[in-house]
Amino acid sequence: MYKIMISVGEASGDLHGASLANALKLACPDIKLFGMGGQAMRDAGVDIVYDIADLGVMGIVEIVKSLPRLFKLRDMLGDIMDKEKPDALVVIDYPGFNTRLSKVAKQKGIPIVSYISPSAWAWGKGRAKGVAETVDKVAAIFPFEADVYREAGADVTFVGHPLVDIVKPTMNKDEAYRYFDADPEKPIVLLMPGSRKQEITKLLPDMLEACEKIVRKVPDCQIFLPVASTISREMLQEIINNYKVPVKLTTGYNYDLMNIADIGIAASGTVTLEAALVDLPTVIVYKTAATTYFLAKFLVKIPFISLPNIVAGRQIVPELLQDAVNADSIARQTLEILLNKGMMAQIHADLAEVRDKLGECGAVSRVADVVLSIAAKRSGGN
């Protein structure tokens, strides 16, 4: 029986971890899975040794402030490695912490698979070299990512993007309208302010103020906000109560909700690619500490921050950064797309191009094969 440890740090990683867990159990029913994750991984049968609900931090400055807590967590997970002796560690996204955890595992002789790896194509070859020196295998989700890691000396397998497998509505549109009690004759704006408390407090107030302006222009507009597993409904409602705009909070079936929405307003992150896969035009917003942003401008090597634009190689959806994240700008960009049929049609065509570039289905099962092959080498094939 193989024992696999999985480490994720936020809601999107929890989703990928759960999908991988299901694929591993399908390929090897008696496998034991444990690690750091959230409700999605728990539901997939992973024994959660640390829940990530209160973990998410973002930005260079914010992470530095949290370092003592993260070092303590790293050491605790290292102790669990000593006790459980996993055949492999799978680190998913959350690069700052998972890079440190990988070094702990390497010292203990535990092989490591990096999945949803640090964005070396954005941060430069130094980061790729660091990963290559630490992990045993990189399961690359973008072709250009595979090239960067291979050049850095990593053992790389291009698996394709897992969201192609994961992002699939479960209902037809009529069923979804009924489930969410939405009117198909009225436009739907979907708010996606992130899965971390820090993102919510920075972005949601501007989104809600923008919605007040949007509703003045489009009075029959319907506003929805899916609740991330890492955020309390009460926290969201407390912020919403400060604004004169009706917002429906929803739980679950997020892709079905995206599939009936007309436009999204989203924090930069994985959710923007999920939106692209369900053909949802999105206004993307990003705001972090001024020092973090200043440093990132010098360190990041790409012209865009959002995955749809990065994959397309050009700007196909609007990005609002830092001071541009305000109610007026968000409302203006949203209304421009919502009310301009030509612009909306062009974005839909561009999103189809992004979907083509993300590859074929089967990425998650290919990652499971990679993990099991690494585990087999560790356990001698038993």
N, C-alpha and C positions, 0 to 999 in steps of 0.2 A: 504493500500500500504506500503510495506516495504521499508526502506531506509538503504542501506548498503554502508559503507565507506571502500575503499580498499587502502592499502598503499604498494607500491613497490618502489625499489630504483635503479634498473638497467634493462637492456634490457631483460634478461632472466626472471626476475620477471614480467616485462610488458607482456611478452608472457603468463605466467601463469595467470596473472590477467585478460587478455583478454579472455582466454579460460574459466575461471571461470565466468566471466561476461556473456558470451554467454550461459553457462549452467544455470545460475540464471535467465536470461531472458526467457529461454525456459520453466523453471519450474514455473516462476511467471512473466508473460509478463508485468505487470504494475509496476514492481519494479523500484526504483530509485537508481542509482549507481553513486557514485562520489568518488574522492580521488586523491592521488598522483600517477602518472603513465606516460606513454608515448604514442606514436602513436598507438600501437596495442590496448591498452585499449580504447583510443579515438575512434578508428574505431569500437570497440565492443559496443559503446554506453555509455561509462563511461564519466561523466562530469569531466574533468581533472582540478583540482584546483591548481595543481603545476606540471609543466612538469619536468621530470627527466633528460632531455638532458644534463644538465651541472652539474649533481649531483654526478655522480659516483666517489667515492674514494675507495682505497683499502689499506689494511695494517694498523697495529696499529699506527705507527708513522704518516702516512698520515691522518688517521682519527682524531688523536689528533689535528693536525694543522687546521682541518676543523670544529672543535667543535663549535666555536662561530656561524658560519653560520648554522650548523645543529640544534643548540639550538633555534635559531631564527625561523627556519622552523618548528620545533616541536611546538613552541608556536603558530605560525600562524595556523597550522592544529588543535591545541586545540581550538582556537577561532572558527574555522569552525565547529568543533563538537558542540560547544555551540549553534551556529546558526542553524545547520541542525538537530541536535539531532538524529543521526543514531540509528537504531535498533541493529546494530552490526558493529564492526570494524574487517576487515580481514587483518592481517599483513602477507605479503608474502616475505620470505627471508630478505635480508638487515638487519641482526640481530641487529647490534649496534644501529642504528636509530630506528628501529621498536620496540625494547625492551623499549626504552625511551617513544616512542609514546603510547605503550600499557599501561604504567604506568599512563600516562595522561588520557587515556580513562577509566581506572579502577577507578581513582579518581572521574570521572564524572558519574560513574555507567553504562558505556557502555560495554556490553559484548564483548569479544575478541575471535576470532578464529585465531590460529596460523597455517599457512599452508606454506609448505616448511620451516619448523621450524629451529631455530639455531641448528647447528650440535653438539648436546650434546654428541653424541657417539664419536666425535673427541676431544672435548674440556674438557670432564669430567662431572661428575654428578652435580657439582656446577651450571653449566649453566642450566641444566635440571630443577633443583630445582627452580631457579629464574624464569624460564618460567612458571613452574607449579603454582607458587604463584601469577602470574600475569594474565594469560589468563584463559578463561573459557573452552576452548576446544583445543586440539592439533589434527590436521588432519595429521596423520603420513604417510609418503610416502614409508618408508622402514620398514620391520618387526623388524629389530634390533633397529631402532629409536623408534618404538612404545614401545618396552620393556624398553628402558632407561627412557623414559618419564613417563611410568606407574609406574616404581619403584620410581621415584621422586615425585609421588603423583598427577600427572596430570590426567585429564579426557581425555582419548585418544581414537580416532577411527582410525584404520588402513584403509586407503583408497586406497592404492596402488600408483604407481608412475604415475603422470599425463602425463609424456612424452610418455607413451605407447599409449595414446589417441592422443596426439598432433603431434608426429613425424611420419608423413605419407606423402610420396611423392604424388604429385597430377598428375604426368605424368608418362607414361612408359619411359623406358630409351631412346628409339629412339626419342620420343618427346622432352625429356630433352636435348639430344645432339643437336637437331635442335634449340631449344629455346636459348641455351647458345652459339650457334655457335661453338660447340666443335667437334673435330675429334674423333670418337669412336676408331680409330686405334692407337691413341697416348695416352700415360699415362697422367692423370690429377693429379696435386698436388693442394690441397686446403689449403689456408692460412686462419687461424682463430685466429687473434691476440687479440681478446677480444672486449668488448663493452664499455670500459672506456678509456679515453684519456691517462691515466697513463699507462695502459697496452700497448696501441699502441706504445707509445714512448719508452717503455722499451723493447718490444719484436719484433716489426715489422722490425726494421733495421737488427737484427740478422737473422730473417726469410728470408729476401730478399737477404742478403749476402749468406746465405745457398743455396738459390735457384740459385744464380749465379754458385755455385759449382755443384749443382745437374744438371743443364742444360749442363754443360761441360761434364758430364758423360752420360746424357740422353738428347741429343740435341733436340729431338722432344717433350720434356715434355711441357705440357700446365699448366700454373699457373693461378689460379682463386682466388679472394678474395671477399667474400660477405661483403657488407657494412652494419654495424649495424645501427639501427635507431638512436642511440645516438652519432654517429660519422659522421662528415662531409666528403663527398667525396673528397673535396678539400684538407683536412688535409692528407688523405691517399695518394692522388696523389702527393702531395708535397714531401712526404717521398719516394715514389716509384721512383720519378724522379732522385733520387740520386744513383740508382742502374741500372746496365745494364742487366735487365731481363724483359721480357714482362709479364705484369700482367693484367688480365682482371678483372675489378671491376664489381660486379653484385649487383642488388637490388631485393630482394624478391625471393620466390621459393627456399629458402636455402636447404630444404630437398631434393628437386629434384636435386640440384647441388651436395649435398653430395652423393646422390644415384649413380651418374655417376663417381664420383672421385675414384681414385685408392688408394690415401693415403692423410691424413690430417696432418697439423702441427698446433697445437692448444694451446691456453692459457688454463691453468687448470681452469675448471669451468663446468657449465651446458652443454656447447657445447660438451664436451667430452662424455657425456652420450647420447646426441642427435646423435653423430657420431656412438656410439655403436649400437643404435637402427636402424640405416640404414646400419649397417655392414661395417662401414668405419674404417680401421686400422688407428691409429693416433699416432703421436709422440707428447707428451704432454710437454709443457714448462711452467715454473713458475719462476718469478723473482720479488722480492720486495726489499724494503729498508733493508740494512744489519741488522739494529737494530730489525726491524719487524721479520725478519727470525730467528734471534738469540732467540728472545722471544718465537716465535712459536715452535721452537724445544723443548723447555722446557714445553710448555703448551699443545701442540697437542698430543693426546694419540694413534694415529694410524700410521702405517708404510708407508702409501701411501698418496699422495695428490689428485690423480685423481679418479673420481667416478667409472670408469670401473674397476680399480684395487681394489678399496675399496669394491665394490659389489662382485667381484670375490673372494676376500680374498687372492689374490696373484697378482704378477705383470704379466699382460698379454699384456700390451702395455708399451713402454718405457716412463720414466719420466726424464726430465732434469731440475735440480733445480739450481738457483742462478748462480754461476760461470760456471756451466756446460752448461748454455744457451749461446752458442756461435755458430757462423756459422759452424765451423768444426764439432762439435758434432751433431748439427741438421742435417747437410747434411749426415754425416756418418750413423746416425740412420735411416734416411729416405731412403737412397739408399739401406741399408741392407735389409729393408723390401721390397722395391719396386723391387729389383733384385733377391730376394731369394723366389722362389715359395713355398718352404716348410715352411718357416717362415710365409709367407703370409697366407697360408692355416691354420696353427696352430692358428694364431690370429683370423681368421674368425670363427674357431670352438670355441675359447674361448669367443668371442663376442656373439655367440649364447647362451652360458651358462649364460652370463650376462642378456640377454634379457629374458630368462626364469625366472630368479630370481626377475625381476621387476614386476611380477604379471600380472593380466588380465586387459583388457580394462574396462573403466567405472569409473576411479578414479575421474575425474573432476565432473561428475554428483553426485558421492558420496559426494564430498566436498560441492557441492551446497546444497545437502540435509542437511548436517551438519550445514551450515551457516543459512539456512532457519529455521531449528529447534531451533537454538539459538535465531534468530530474533523473532520467534513466542513467545518464553518465555518472551522476553523483552517487546513485544507489547501486550501481553495478548491474542495472537492468532488471532489478527485482521489483 
